């Protein structure tokens, strides 16, 4: 019993000890942590909310060795490092039990969050896109990790709107023939047919479950209901994710993410507006061509009027690549149509703008993102991860004037919508000064668009 526990806590712990036999748990685990609450039990695995002597909460997964083939050093989370996955803290074992302790993730499960919030289709797409990024980290590892139990109860929505994926129990090997073993893994409503034993599961099993989660958020049920109307582009995504044949599903979760971004009702609205704008532009061009033809027919060497050059986005990108070559002597942007990665951005910050290597490559590994003199970016992204425009905008603003994203600027922001405040400050500045002009993709921006954002920022700050 730790010294700082209250009488009420002591009573709670005593009740838990009566219900659960301490002798089956590793003694070192019981000496370091107090069991506060049972979060779940069954199938040879008990889940507890525990706390250490400082009162810090953790989650402990306790596996009965008669049911689970585990050692104290094979927790899936032990090899992972991602802000949307709970960190492995410690492992304990005795002859009967293996205990894995992980960080406690604050927030509400996705099903509870959806019940208490009036989620729009745009909100739902945003949540699923964030979940896609987590799954991409798992699926794209040298040895891919398949979660196999993606469901709303295993997705935690943080107070700031970010998400975490929890409960990696069935990503482990389950011992066949145990009294507590089941032939089926996962949650029935969210599991693909292959998890019933039809075939080997791969990343498409998680994609199937992701499609069911999307259906649940849009309709309130994981089961198909033809009487509930779903926005057609999103219904197509659900249908492809949940195809019976894995070969007919999306092959990679990045494909799902890109489809969600395109199907976002806001994006669809912008596309319609864009089509209308394109029609107006076509009419304007016809008028322009007619005026040019008239001026050519009536041209005189004494005319002193001039027509300004009009650049399209492709011209702007080509100009930006040339500018970066001529101004900085770099050839990092010589393949403008390729998709830009975080590694390329970091390389440009070090080689082109002269930032310290450790300053660029270090990042905040715990807690909510904050500004710091120890690292250039507060959040961690893998070098091979494709870039979002808001990440690049933050970088090109901060490399020229770090004070613009300092924390004393955050008071000027509207209510928090789940984005990193420093990035929102940079986006507001970039939009106001035309730095984003010509860079139109919110996700998976090209090398040319990366050069364009750098070149635009150079010219703005040179004024």
N, C-alpha and C positions, 0 to 999 in steps of 0.2 A: 504494500500500500504506500503510495507516495505521500510525502508530508503535506503537500499543498491541496489535498482533496478536502472537500467540504463534507459535513455530516450527510447532506442529501446525496452527494456523490458516493459516499461510503455505503449508504443503503442500496443505491442502484447497483454498485459493484457486487454487493453481497447477494442481491437477487440474481444477478447474472451467474455468479459462482454456484448458486444452488441449482440453477437450470443447466449449467454446463460443467462438466467434469474437468477441472484444471489439469489433472494428471496426464491427460492425453496431449497437451500442448507443450512445446519445447520450453524448458525452464528459463532459458535466456530471453525468450520472447516475453514471457510473463513478468520477468524482472525489469524489462525496459519499457513495457507498455501496459497501460490500464485499459481493459475492455470496457467501453462505454455503452455500446448498443449493438444488437444483432441486426444487420442489414439484410440478411438472407441466409437460407440454409437449404440443403437438399443435394442429392446426387453425390454425396461424399465430400461436399465443399461448403464450409460455413464462412460467411463474410461478416466482419466486425468493423465498427467504427472504434478506433483506439486512440489514445493520446499518450505522449511521452511525459516526462516529469516537468517539462515547461508548459504543458497544456496544449502543445501543437497537435492538431488532429491528423490522423492517417487512416488508411483502409488496410485491413489485414485479411488476406484470403488464406483460409486454412484447409489444406487438402488431406483427406484420409488416404494413406498410402495403400490401403486395401483396394481403393477405387481408382487412384490416379498414379500413373507411372512418372514420377517426378524426382528430381534431386533438388537440393537447396540452391542450385546455381543455374537453373535452366528457365527462369522466368523470362517470357518473351520480352517484357518491358526492359529487362536488364540491358539489352543491346540497342535500345532505341533512344533517340534524343530528338524530340520534337515538341514544340510548345503546346500542341493540341493532344498530346498523349501524357498520361500520368507517369511521373518518374518513379522508377524502382528505387526503394530506400534500403531495404535489408531483407535477408532470407534466414530462416531458422529451420532446423529439422531435428527430430528424434526418431525413434524406431517406429512410431505410429503416425506421425504427422509432419507435413511440410508446410511452412507458413511463409507467405510472400507479403511484404509490407510495401505499399506504394503511397505516393503523395495523395492527399485528399483533394478532390476537385470541387471547388464551390460552384453552386449554381443549381439549376433545375433540370431534370430530365426532359428530353424533347417532347414527350407526350404531355407532361405537366405544363411545360412552357406553352405548347400549342393550345392547351385547354384554357390557360389564363390570359392569353394574348390573342387579339383579333388579327391574325396574320393575313396579310395580303398575299397575292400570288408572287409579287416581287419579293416580299419578305421570305417566302418559302424557297424561292429560287436561290436567294442569297445564302440561306442556311445550308441548302444542299450543295451549293458551290463550295462553301467552306469545308463541308464533309468530304467532297471530292479531293481537295488538296491533302487532307489527312490520309485518305486511302491511297492516293498517288505515292505518298512517302512510303507507305507499307508495301505496296505492290511493286514499286520500282527498285527495291533493294536487291543487292546481288542474289540473295536467297529470299524471294518474295514471301511476305507474311500475309496469309489469308485470315481475316478475322472470323468469318463464318457465323457471326451472330449479330449482324448489323440490325438494330431495331431502335425505336425511339427511346426505350428505357436505358439503352447503352450509349446514348449521345447526351452529353451534358452541355447546356447553354449557359455560358458565364454571364455575370451581370453586365459585362461590357459588350455582349452580343457574339463573342467568339464561341467556338464549340470545342469540346474534347470528346474523344472516343475512349470508352472504358470497357472493362470485362473481356479479357483475352483468354478466358478459360479454355474454350474449345479450339483455340489455335494450338493447343498442346496435344500430346499423344494420350489417348484414353485407353486404359488396359482392358482388353477384351476378356470376357468370361467372368468379370467381377459381378458380385451380387447387385451392386449399385450401378453397373454399366447399362447404358441404353444403346440400341443400335442406331439411334437417330441423334444427330447433333444439331443444336440451334433451336430457334423458336419456330413453331410450325408455320405460322402465317407469313413469316419472312424468309423461310428457307427455300432454296431452289430445289428442283427435282433431284439433282445429282447428290444432294446431301441425304437423300433417302436411300442411297446405295446404288443409284443408276449408273454413276460414273465418278471418276476422280474429280474433286473440287479444285478450281483454280480461281484467279482473280474475278472471273465472271460470276462466281457464286456471290461475292460481295456486291457486284454490280446489280445482280437480281434483287438482293435485299434493299439496295439503295433505291431501286425503282418502286419497291413496295412502300418504303418510307415516304417517298414523294407522293404516292397515292394516298397514304394515310394522312399526310399533312393537307392535301387538297380536298379530301372527301370525308375525313374523320374515321375512316376504316381501312385496314390493310387489304380487304377483299374487294374485288371488282364489283361495282354496282352500276349497271348501265342506266339506271334512273337518275344518277347524279352526273350532271354535265361538268366536264373538265375542259379548261382552255385547250384547244386542239393541239397546238405545238407541244404542250406539256404532256398531253395524253399520248402522243406519238413516242415521246421519250420513255414514258412508263411502259408502253407496249413492247418497245425494243429491249428495254432493260429486263423485262420479266418474261421474255420468250422462253418456251419450254426447252427448245434446243439451244444449248450454250453458243453454238456457232452462229446463231442469228441475233445474239446480243451484241452490244458494244464490246469490242475486244479489249479496250483500255479505258480506265476511268477518266483519263484526260479527254477522251472523246465525249463522254457524258457531260463533263464540265463545259466544254465548248458548246455542246448542243443546248445546255441549260442557259448559257449566256445569250445565245442567239434567240432562244425561245422566251426569254424574259419579257413579260408584257411591256415593260418600259422600252426595251430594245426594239420590240415589234412596233411600238408607237413611233419611236424615233425613225425606224425604217420607213414607215408610211409617210412621216413628215419629210424624210429624205427623198422619197420618190416624188412627192409633191414639189419639193424644192428643185429636184432635178428637172421636172417638167417645166417649172418656171424658168430655170436656167436655160433650158433648151429654147424656150420662146425668146428669152433675152438674147441668146446667141444668134438666133435668126435675125432679130432686129439689129444686133451689132454687125453681123455679116452684111446685111442690107445697107447699113450706114457706111460700112467700109467700101462696099461696091460703089455707092453713090459718091463718096469722097474720091475714090480712085478715078471715077469718070469725070469728076469736076476738079481734079487736082491742078494746082498751079504752084510753080516754084516760089511764089510769093506768099503762100499760105504759111502761117507761123504756129498753127495748132499742132498738138502732138498727142498720140494715143499712148497711155502708160501700159507697160507690159503687165500681163496678168499671169501669175504662176499658179499651176495646179499643184496638188499634193505630191505627185511624182516628181515634178520639177523641184519643189522645195527640198525633197529628200536628196535628190541628186546634187543640188547646190550645197546641202549640209555636209554630205560626204566629201565633196571637193574642199569645202571650207575647213573641215577637220584635218584633211591631208595637208593643205597649204599652211594652216595656222599652227598646227601642233606636230606636223610631220609624222602622223600616225596612219597606219594601214589597218587598224583594228576594224574599220567599218567598210572594208572593201567588198563585202558580200551583203549588200543592203537588203536583199529579199529573204535572207535567212532569219529564223526566229532567234531573238536575242536571249541570252541566259544571264543569270546572276554572276557567273564567273567572268563573262565579258564586261559587265558593268564594274565589277571590282577591279579588273585589270585596267580599265580606262581610268578609274580613280587614282590608281597607283602610278601607272606609266605615263598618262597624259597630264594629270593634274597634280602629281607629285605628292600624294598623301602617303603617310606611313603605312607599310604593309599590315602590321599588327592592328593598327587603328581601323583599317578597312575591313579586315577579316574577322576581328573579334565581334561578339554581339552579346546582348543580355540573354542569359540562359534561364533565368527564373523571374517570376513575378510579372506584373504588368509592364509594358514597354515604357521606358523613361529616357530622357536625354541624358547623356553622360559624356565626359571628356575622354573616357576610356575606349569608346567605340563609336564608329561613324553612324552605324545603323543599330537601332535597339532590338530589332527582330532578326532571327536567324533564318536564312534561306540557303539551300544547297546550291553549289556552283552550277549544277546542270538544270536547275529549275528555271522555267520560263518566267519572263518578267511581266509584272503588271505595270501599267502606266503610272499609277500613284506612287509606286516604289521608286521609279526612275525620276519622276518629278521631284520627289523629296530629295533624292541624291543630287540632282543638278542645281537645285536651289541651295542646299546646304553647302555644297562644295564652294559656292561663291560667297555666301553670307550666312554662316551658322546662326547668327543672332535672329534671323527671320523665323526659325523653328524653335527658338528657345522657349522654355516652359512659361515665361511671363507673357507670351503671346496667346496662350491657350484661352485666356479669359474672354477673348474676342469671338470665340467660336459659338455656334448654336448648340442646342442640346446634343449630347453624345449619341451617335448612331452606330457605335461599334467599331469605328475606324480609329487608327492611331492619331491622336490630336496633332502631333507634329506634321504628319503627312497631310492632314486637312489644311493646315496653315499654308504649307507649301503649294497645295493645289489652288487655294484661293489666290495666292500671289501670282502663280503661273497663268491662271485664267485671266486675271486682271491685266497682265502685261504681255499677253499674246505668246507666251513661251510654248504653250501646247498646240498652237495653230499648225495644222497639218498632220499632227499625230493623233489619229482618231480611234485607235483600238484601245479598249480598256484592259484587255488581257492579251498575252502572247504577242507583244509588240515586236516588230522586226528590227534588225540591226540598223536599217536605214532610219527608222523612227527614233531609235536610240541616239543616232548621230544628230538627227534634227533637233531633239530636245536639248542636247548639249550645245549645239550651235546657236539655237535660239537664246538659251540662257547666257552664253558668252556675249552675244550682241546686246542683250538687254542690260547686263551689268557693266558693259563697256561704255555705255552712254553716260 
